[in-house]
């Protein structure tokens, strides 16, 4: 650094004086100080003069020097109302003057904002589940893990009847609890009419535990007495044709539930459960009914896991400390070696996780994939950022055109603050216009989105009625406001920084810093695009894999009819079912019919302590169980590997006399047999009697490929509440259904004919994944298209600054293809860099998503190559339009350009 000569006073005291001193005194004081400095320099020398100068500056920095006087020519404030109106007028004129540019910019903003608002509605809806409950933060569900021989065999929400009461007794942290049993579909009968409805048996605390208001009846006593029922408003209307004024009159009326001989008394009418409740019931029966029909074990058993418990902890309770006490609780009350030969561990699941983060078996509530919800939130963030980055790039792309305007305005006296205010006003106008159109478009597309995802979304979810309430609404508004300001700051500061002299001389150059910023934004855009493209591709490949993978059975054209649940079981029931099957098989279009207690896609019940006869294993094993008839394996074409199939004589109305069983491969191996042939003809112990293994069938996927294949034992039991699978010809399914319906009514009068096709029902397990794939792919492609507008803007900016260079190159003989390559390669380098950065991020993300599936595709290198090729192709298409147009320009016109 160059030092000042000794003949000049030091600079820093002068700066200090100008900083603190009133502007109208600075010039006079500085003049006096300089005169004194000159005199002392001649008399005493430089060192003395400089020291006295510093002392003099500090001596005059006194209160009078800070006192400001009104300026004769006050500066114009940037925030004056007149000036603000002027800014917005200029902004609107500039938008109208550059219609194409404005339309392109607004299109990107509207698309990004609309997509973001729609996704945020979905996220708000999913995150708001169960938060309507008054004590939401204190409610927990009891879950349990069951281990056998060191292996986790059950991770479920179903547990033992005595658990909740014992926890309330043992732990002071538990304020109260409620218990739910036997959830499912019930047939409500009134005047010979049948109404199917989801319901459950709930104890008397249920209605005060959760916030499900009654519109008629007393919530404290409505579920207290046996054979009491509370119905929803919807059921009050459809069963009794009641209006709100009639609800009280329904109290005391009777209704029949399934095959119960005693009718239930209506003790309450409740509001329909909110759409954001993981529990969805239209009827609640009193839990006190079950001991009279099932027995007292349903109150206090530690042996049969048939109920679901919810606990409400006292305010301030430490749930982590409470969970640490649960292993001792299990040892104290539950003796797994006596019951199932297993080790039982209990846990507490917060109510807030019951919907999105519940990968449990025997789930009774509505569940969704929390990873998918957070992924959609990430996509929304990417889309909004890409839209705003797109605006920045398009705004700076016009910097050459705006540079002369800035130069002229500065020469005319405009300050940098005024220029920033003008450019910020343009940004605010464009963003507000984009936000307004985005809101309108969101409202217009709302019904289409709701139909696609089958959820009751509304704009109110963003204005206070969804997740977080008003706080979430303010957060969303704050994000948009911050984004509008930040997206306008960079263009405003960049454009206002142009030096008037350089611009008007025509020597305006690109800023290296500005180039770096714009290139970084493009890299971010295409990194996000790469991640979204890979994610979309993997999601579709996984869904395709699950839908096309061989399941081990044939379910094409299998019509499944629900069993006659309203027909009572008696000694003739097996013969009636077999006769019904025989009559069905006489229909020309029916190939075969089979009866079973469950069907594919349903969670099977489990039984414990299966032991191989002659084995010295200290503990038994656990199997899933399924009741089937002799035609089941043939109807679904499940191969028999060894032994024989069931015969009609293997079944018996007296269940204790049934001793024949068929295993799948997994069950045979779990019992210790080396293969199917080794297992056929052997025996195992269960329920204190020996069973004959008459055959072994190949493994098949009972549930979706999200689940592993389980060991299953098949027994020849019949039930009237099961299913009849009918294999039909594909030529005329409508006629076949009509003929099956007619036969059903003849054999089982008084029952509703409910049916579905097995392939469609099985495919419903992938419904949420399929919807997620469709939505994420649409919004991901939208984000990529918006990103292409960003690189379009940057390319137009760069090419505009290289117009003369292009003209010179053409005069010297450069070809169109050569110029296009020259102009495109810099942008393609940015995209390649984005691919390199985005690939590992995408790999981590999709691997995390695929971890939920027991059977999944492999993540292979060529998937990333396809995504990279697509990104490069989109980028090249965006750049080449501008490049080709510039390359085809007449060089005379190029060389004349300024």
N, C-alpha and C positions, 0 to 999 in steps of 0.2 A: 504494500500500500504506500502511495506517495505521501510524504509528510509535508505539512504546510510550512512555508518559509517563515522565519522568525519575525518578519516585518508585518505579518498578518495576525490578528487576534485568533485565539482558538475557536473552533467551530461549535463545539458542544454547548458552551454557555449560551451562545446565540440561539441555538435550537431550543434550549430550555426556556429562554426568554420568550421566544415566539409561541411556545407551547402554552404558557400560562398567562401571558400578558394580554390585556384587551387589545383588539385589533386596531383601534383608533389611536393607540399610544405607541405601538411597536416601532413604527418608522422614526418617530422623533427621538425616542429613547436610544435606539440603535445608533442614530447619527451622533448624539452626544457622547455615547460610550466610545465610538470610533475616534472622535476628536481627542478625547482624553488619552486613549491608547497611543495615538500618534505623538502627542506631546511628551508622554512618559518614555516612549521609545527613544526620542532624541536626547532626553535629559538623563534617564537612568539605565537605558539599555533594554534589550528584548525580554530578558528573563523577568525583570521587575515589572515591565509593562504588562506582560501576559498574566502574571500573578495578580496584579491590581485589577485587571479586566475581569477576571473570575470573581474577585471579591465585590467589585462594583455591581455585577449582574445579580448576585445574591442579595446585595443590600437594597436593591430596588424592587425585588419580588415581594411586595407588600400588598395588603388588601386593596388599596386604591387602584393598583395596577390590574386587578382582576375585574373591576367594575366595567361592564359593557355598556356602550351607548347604542341607541337605535341607529341602524345604518340608514343612510339616505337612499341606498339602493339595495333593499332586502332581497335575499335569494329566494327564488321561487321554490316552494315545497313540492316534492314529488307526490305527496299525498293530498294535495288540495283537490276538493271535489271537481272543480273545473278541469284540472289537469287529468284526473282519473277518467272523466267523461271523454276527454280528448283522446286519451290512450285507447279507450274501447272503440271510439269511432274509427281511429286509424287502423286498429286491429281488424274491424269488420270490413273496411275498405280493402285492406291487403288480402283478406280471405276471398273477397269477391273478385279482386283483380287476378288472383292466382287460383282459379276454381279447380283446376286439375290437381294441383299440389294439395289444396285444402281438402278436396274429396278423398285423395289417397290417404292423407293423414287422419282424417276423421274416420274413414273406413277401418283403419287399423285400431284406432282407439275404441270405436263402437264394438268391434268384434271382440277385442280383449276384455272390455268392461262387461259386455253381455255374458261372455263365457264365465268370467270371474263371479259375477253376481249369481248366476245359475248354480255354479258349483258351491258357492258359499251358502246358498239356501240348503242344498243337500247336506253339507257338512254340519250346519247349524241344527238341522232336523235330527241327524244321527247322534250328535253329541248331546242333545237335549233329552234323551230317553230317561224316564223315571224321575227327572228333576222336579216334576210337579208335586211330588210327595213332600209333605211338610218337614219331615225329619230325614230327608234324603241322605244327608251326610252321616247319619248314625245307623243306617240300616245295612245289614250284611246277610249274605246267604251262606248257609252251612254247606260245604262241599267235602268230599272225601276221596282219598286215594287208597286203593286196595292193592297190596303187594302179596305175591305168592312166589315162594322160592326165590325171593330177591328181585322179582320182575313185576313191573307195574301192569296189572291186569284190568284195572278200572279207574277211570278218572272222571268222576261223575258228580251230579248235583243231587242225586237220589240217596237217601240214607235211612236210618232206623227211626221208628216212631218215638222212642224214648229219648232221643238225643237232645232236643231243644229244652224239654222240661228239666233234664239233668244239668244242662249248662246253666239254665236260669237258677237252679238250686245251688250249684257249685261255685258260680262266679258272680260276685257282686256287681261286676261291670254290666251284666245283662239286665236291662230295664224290663223288657217284655219280649215276647216272641209270638209267631204265628205259624201254623202248619197247614200245608196243602196236600191233598191226596187224590189219587185217581183222576188226574186231568185227562181230558180227551173230548171226543164228540159224543154228545148225549142226544137221545131222541125224546123230545118233550111232546107229550100227547095231550090233546084237548079236543073233545068232541069228535073222536075218530080221525082227527087231523094230526099229522106228524111233522114236527119242526126240528131239524137237526141243528145243534148249537154246541159251540165250544164251551166247556164248563169244567168245574172242579169242585171237590169237597173242601171246604175251608172252615177253620175253627171260628169261635165267636169273637176272637180278637182281630180277625182279618180286616174288617171294615174300619176299625179304629187304628189299626197298625199302618195301613196304607191310606192314601187320600183318594178314596173312591166314594164320592158323596152319594147319599140316598136322596131321592126326590119324594119318597114316600116310605114310611116306616122308621124304626129306631135302630140306628147302626149298632147300638150297644147290645141289643137283644135279638136282632134279626136272624142271626145264625146260632142262636143258643140252644134251641129245642131241636130234638130229632125230627126229621122229615120237614125241615124248613127250607125254603128256597127263595133266593133273591134274583130277580130277573132284570135285565137291562131295559132301558126305554125303548130300544128297537124291538125287543121281543114283546114288550107290552103292547106296542102298536101292531105288530104283525100277527100275534097270537090272539089278542083280545080286541084289536082295533080300537085301542084306548087312546084318548088324547091326554095331554098333561092334566087337565082338570079331573080325569077319571082315575088317575094313578092311586089315589088313596082308597078308592072303592075296590081296587083289585086285592087289597090286603085281606087275607082270610080265604080267598078263592083257592081252589085245588087244581093241581096239574099232575099228570103221571109222568114219571121219569123212567125210561127204558122198561124193564120188566118188573120193577118193584110193585109188589101187590098192594102196598099202602100208598095212597096219593100224598104228594107234598103240598104243604100250605104255603102260599105266597106271603112272606113277611116283610118284603121290601121291594121297591123299584129303584134301581141305581142308574146314575148317568152312564152312558156308554163309556167304556174305558178309553182314555185318550189314545190317540194314534202313537204317542210317544211312550207308551207303557210296554215293557217287555212281556208282561202278562196280558193276555187278551181273552177275556171270558164274557159270555153273554148270560151266563147263569152260574150261581153259586149255591151249592147245597151244603147243609150243615154237616160238619165233621162228626157231630154226635150221632148221626144216622149210621155210620159205618160200624161201630161196635155192635149194633143190633143186627146187622146183616153179615158182617165179616167175622165178628168176635172181638173180645177184649184185647187181643194181642195188638190191634191197631193203635192202642193207646200207649203201650209200654214195652213193646218187643225190642230186643237187641239182636234178633236173629234174622228178621226179614226186612230188607231195605225197600220200603214202598212209599215213602213220603218225602216231602221237601220242606225244609225249615228256614225261616227268616228270623234273625235276631235284631233287636233295637238296643244299642248300647247306651249307657247313661252319658250325659254330656261330659266331655273332658276325659273319657276313658281312653286308655292307651291300647289300641287294638294289637299293636306289635307285641306288647307284653302279654296280652291275653292269649294270642296265638301260641306263644311259647309254653303256655300251660296246657295246651291241648294234647300233646303226646301223653302226659301223665293222666289226663282225663280219659284217653282211649284205653290205657293200661288198666285204669281203675274200673271202668264200666264194661268195656268190650273185650271179650276173650275170643279172639279170632280162631285160635286153635280148636276151640270147641264148636264153633259155628261153621266156618268156611275154610279153615286151615290157612287163613291169610292174616296179614298184618294191616290194621286199619289206621289211617291218619286223617284227622279232621283239619279243615282250614276254613277261614272266613273270607268270602269274596264280597268286596264292596258292591253295593247296589249299582253304582255308576259303571261297573264293568260287566254287568250281567248281559248287556246287549251287544257291545262291541268287542269285548275281550273275554269271550266265554267259549273255550274250545272243549267243553265238557260233553260227556255222554249223558243220555237221558235228560236232555235239556227240555224244559217246559215253556220257555219263553221265546220271543222273537229275537233272533241273533243276526248279527252281520259281522263282516270282517273289518276290524278296526284298522288293519293295515291298508285296506282299500280306501277307507275314509280319509286317512292321513295322506295317502297317495294323491287323492283327488285335491286335497288342500294344497299339496306341493305343486300339482299341475296348475291350479288357480293362481298360485303365486308366480310361477313361471310365465303364465300367459300375461298377467298384468305387467310384470317387469319387461317382458319382451315388447308389449304394446307401447310402453313408455319409452323404452330404448329406441324403438322404431320411430317414435315421434322425435326424439333427440337427433337421430341420424338424418331424418328427413328435413328437420329444421336447419341443421348445419350444412346440409347439401345445398342450400340456397345461400350460403355465406358469401359467395362471389357476387351474386346478384344484389345482396343486401349491403355489401361492403361500400359501394358508392353512396348508397343512401345514408349510411352511417357517417361517411366522410363529409358529405354535404351538411348533414345535421350538426356535426361537430363544428364545422366552419361557421355555421349560422349561430353558434353559441350554445348548443345543447350540451348539457353535462352528461357524464357517464351514468349518473343515477337516473336521469330522465330517460336515457336510452334503455337502461335495464328495465325501468318501469313500463316503457312502451312494449318491449319484447315479452316481458312477463305477462302483460295484459293480453297479448296475442295467445300466449300459452294457456292462460286461464280461460279465455273465450273458447278456444278449440277444445280444451278438456271438459269444460262444463257442457258444451254442446254434445261432445261424445258421451259424457255421463248421462245427460238427459235422454239422448237417443238410445243409449244402452239400457236404461231403466224401462223405457217404453217397449223396446224389443224384448226384454226379459218378460214383461207382463204379457206380451202377445204370444210368446213361445211357451209360457207356463203350462197350459193344458197339454201340449205335446210332450213336454218333459215329464209331467206327472203320469201320463199314460205309458210312457216308455219305461219308467222305473217303478211304476205302481206305488207311488208314495204321495201323500197329500202335501206337497210343497206349496209355499205361498211367499209372497214378498214380505209378509209380516214377520217371517223368521229372521229377517235382517233389521227389523225396526223395533225389536224388543220382546217378541213372543217366543223366540227360540232360545238357543243355548246362550247363557250369560245375560239374557234380558237386555236392559238398556245399556249395560256396560259393553256388550258385544256390538250393539248398534253404534255406540259412540266410537268403539275401536275401528269398525269398518269405515265409518265416516272420516275418522282421523287418518286412516291409511290412505284413503282416496285423496284427502286434502293434502297430505304430505307428498303423495306421489305427484299430484298436479304441480305443486310448488317445485319439487326437486327436478321434475322433468323439464320445467321451464327455466330453472336456474342456469344450467350449463349453456344452452343456446343463448340466453340473454347475456350472460357474462362474456361468452365467446364473441358474439356479434358486437357488443358494445366496446370491446377492447381494441378494435381496429384503429390504427393511427391514421388520422385524416390526411397527413402529408403523403404517406406511402400510398394510400388508396388513390388519391387524386392524381399522383404522379404515375400511377399504373404499375408500381413496383410492389404491390401487395403479394406476400408469399404465404404459403401454408405454414402453420405452426407445428413444429415437431411434437410438442406436447399435445396439441389438439388431435393430431393424427393418431398418437398412441392411445388417447382416450377413446376415440371412435373405433379404432381397431379392437380395443379391449371389449367394448360393448358388443361388437359383432361376434367375437370369440365367445362371450357369455351366451349370446343368443343361440349360437349353433351348438354349444356344449349342452344347453338345455334341450335343444332340438334332438341332438344325438341320444340323450338319455330317454326322452319321450318316445322316440322312434323304436329304440331297442325294447323299452318296456312294453309298448303296444304289440310289437312283434312276438315277444315271449308270451304275453298273456294269451294271444290268439293261438299260438302253437300249443300251449298247455291245455287250453279248453278243447282244441281240436283233438289233441292226444287223448284226453279223458273221454270224449264222445266217440272216438273211433277205436279205442283200445279194446281188444278182445276181453270180455268179462267172464268167460267160462260158461255161459249159458245163452240161449236164444230167446229173446223177448219180442221179436217182430210179430205183429198181428196177434198179440195175446190180449184178449179182452178180460179184464179183471172185474168181477162183480162182488160187491160186499155181501157177506153172509147175512142170513135172516136174523138180525139181532133181536127182533121182537117176537121170535118164535121160541118157546120154552124147550129146553133140553129134556128128553125122556129116552126110554129104552129103544124107541124106534128111530131116533134122530140119525144114526149112522146109516140105517137102511134108506131113510128118506133122502139123505145127501147122495148116496150112491145111485138111487133111482133117478134123482134129478140129473146127475151126470150122464146116466145112460140115455135119458130123453134128449139131453143136449146133443149128444153124439149122433143122434138120429137126424139132426138137422144137416142137410147136405153140405153146408158151408163150414161146419164145425168138424175139426180133425180129432180133437181130444179135449177132455175137461179134467180138472184136478182141483182138489180141495186142500187148503193149507191154513195154518193158524196165522201166518204172516206172509208178507211178500217182499220182494227185493226193494231195497231202499229204506226199509224200516229198521230201526234199532232193535235187535233181538234181546230177549231176556237172558240172563245168565244163571247158571247153577254151579254149585261148588262141590268139592270133595269127590271128584271122579277118580277112581283108583283101578289100576289094572290088576286083575286077579292074579295072585302069585308074585306081585311086585313087592319089594321091601322098601319102597320109597316112604319116607317119614310123613309126607303130606300129600294130599290129593291135588288135583288140578282143576281148573275152571273152564267150562265150555259154555258157549252160547247154545241155545236150544231152539228147535223149530219143529212144529207139528206138521206132518205132511201125510198124504195118502199114497197109495201104491202107484199112482199115475204122475206124480209130481215131477220126477226126474225125466220121464219120457216127454212130458209136456214142454219142459224147458230145455230138453236135449242136454242134460248134464250127464257126462259119461260115467258109467259104473266101472271102476278100475278092478275090483275084485269082489267075490261073493255074489250074492243075489239081491234082487230088489224086494221091496215089501210085497206081501201077499194080503188079500182081504182078511185072511184068518189071523194075521198078526195083530190086528186092532181088536179092542174089546171095550164095550161100554163101561166096564169096571176098570178104571185106570190102573189099579194095583196089579192087574193080571197081564198087563202089557210088559213084555221083557225083551222085545226085539228092537234093535237100534242100528242105524247106519251112521258112520262117521265120514267126515271129509278128511282129506290127506293131512291137514294141519292137526286135527284132533288125534288121528292115529299116531302121528309122530310125537305129539305131546305126551301120549300114554307110553311111549318108549318103543313102539313097533318100528322096525327098520323100513318097511314099505307097506303098501296096501295089501299085498298077498299075505304078508306076515300077520296082519291084523284081522283079516277075515276069518271067522270061525272061533275067535277068541272071546273072552268075557271081560267085563269091567264091573266094578261095584259102584252103586249109587242108590241113595235112599234105603240103605240097609238091605238091598237085594241085588242079585246078580242079573246082568243084562247080557244078551248074546249080540256080538258084533256080526251081523249077518252080511254086511257089505261095506265097501268103502267107495265113495265117489270122489271125483277130482275137485280140487279147490276152485272156487269161483268168488267173484266180488259181490258180496251181499249188499254192500253200500257203495257209494261213490269212491273214486280212486283217491280221495282225500284220506281214506281209512285203509288200514292194513287188513289183509284177509284173516278172519278169526277162526279158531277151532270150533266146529259146530257138530252137535249131535242131533240126529233126526230120529223122531219117534212117530209111530203110526197112530197118533191121536186125532180125533175129530173135534171140531167146535162149530157152533152156529154163529159165532161172532167173528169168524175168520173171513176167508176169501175163496172165491171160485174162479180159477184161471181157465179161460176158454180159448183154445187155439183155433182161429178162424181163417178162412181164405180171404185174400185181399181183393177179390173181384167185386164184392158188394157188401162192405162192412155195415152200411146203414140198415140193409135188410136183415143181416145177421143179428145185429143188436136188437131189432124189433122182435125177431123170433125168440131170442134168448129171454127178452123181457116177458114175452107171453108165457113161456114155460116157467119162469121164476114166479109170476103171479099165481100160476096154477098150483105150484108146490108150496109156496110160502105167502099166502094171502095176508094182507095187513102190514106188510113190510114195504118200505120204500126201495125202489130199484135204483141203486147207485152203482155207477161203473166208471172205469177209466181204462185207458190203454197203458200197458206196462212200460213200453218204451218212453211214452210221454211222461209218465209218473217218475220213472227213474231219472229222466233228463232234468226234472225239476230240481234235483239236488245241485245242479250246476247253474241254476237260474241267476243267483246273485253274482256269480263269477262272470256269466255271460253278459249281464247288464253292465257290470263294471268294465268288461272288455269293450263293449260298444261305446259307452260314455267316454272312457279314457282315450280310446282311439280317436273318436271324433274331436275331442278337445285338444288332443296331442297334435293331430294334423292341422287344426286351426292355429295352434301356437307356431308350428313350423311355417305355415303360410304367412303369418304376421312377421316372423323372423325374416322371411324372404323379402318383405317390404323394407326391412332395415338395411339389408345388404344392397338392395336396389337404391336406397337413398345414398349410402356411402359410395357406391359405384358412380352414381350421377355426380356427386361432389368431386370425386377424384378425376373423372373424365373431363369435367368442365374445366378443371385447372390444367389439364394436359392437352387442350385443344390445339394450341400452336405446335406442340411437340408432334401431335398426330399429323398435322398438315406438313411439317418438315419431313417426317418419315415417309409420307406418301409421295412427296416430290422426289425424294431420294430413291424411290422404287419399292417401298414396303408394300406387301400384299395385305388384303383384308384379313385373311386368316392369321397372318403374323401379328397384325395390330390387335386383333381380338385376343390372341394368346398372350401378348404383352400386357394388355389391360386386365386380363382375367386372372393371371397367375398369382398376383399379389393377394387377391381375395380368396383364391383356392387354398393358398398357404394358411390363411386364417382359419378356413374351414377344416383343413387337415389338423391344425393345432387343436381346434375344438374337438375333433374326433379323438385325438390322443388323450385329451383331458377327460372327455365324456365317457369313453369306453370303460375305464375301471369303476367310475361312479355308477354307470348303468349296470355293470356286472354285479356290484354289491347290492344294488336295489332289487334286481330281479331274483337274485339268489335268496334274499331275505323274504321276498313274496312267495317264492316256491317252497320255502321251508314248511309251509302249512300242509303240503301235499305228501301223502305217504308214497305215491307213485307220481313221478314228475319227469319232465323231459330233461335232457342234458343241455347245459349251456355250452354251445360250440362256437368256435371262432368265426365260422362263416355267417353266423347270425349278425355279428358286429360288422362284417364286411358288407353285408346287404344294407344295414343301417347307414354305414359310412358312405356307400355308393349313392344311396338315396339322398343323403344330406348334400353331397357334392353335386349331384345332378340338379337339385333344387337351387343351390347357390349359383351354379353355372348358368342355369336358365335365367335367374334374376339378373346376373351381371351381363350375360351375353347380349341381352336386349339393348342395353345402353352401349356396350362395346361395338356391336355391329353397326348401330346407328352412327356412332362417332367415326368408325372406320370407313363408312360409305359417304361421309360428308365431303363435299368439294374442298380440296386443299386450299383454293383461293379464299373461300369463305372462312376456313380455319385460321389462315394466316392473318386475316383482317380482324379476327376477334381479339378483344382486349382481355 
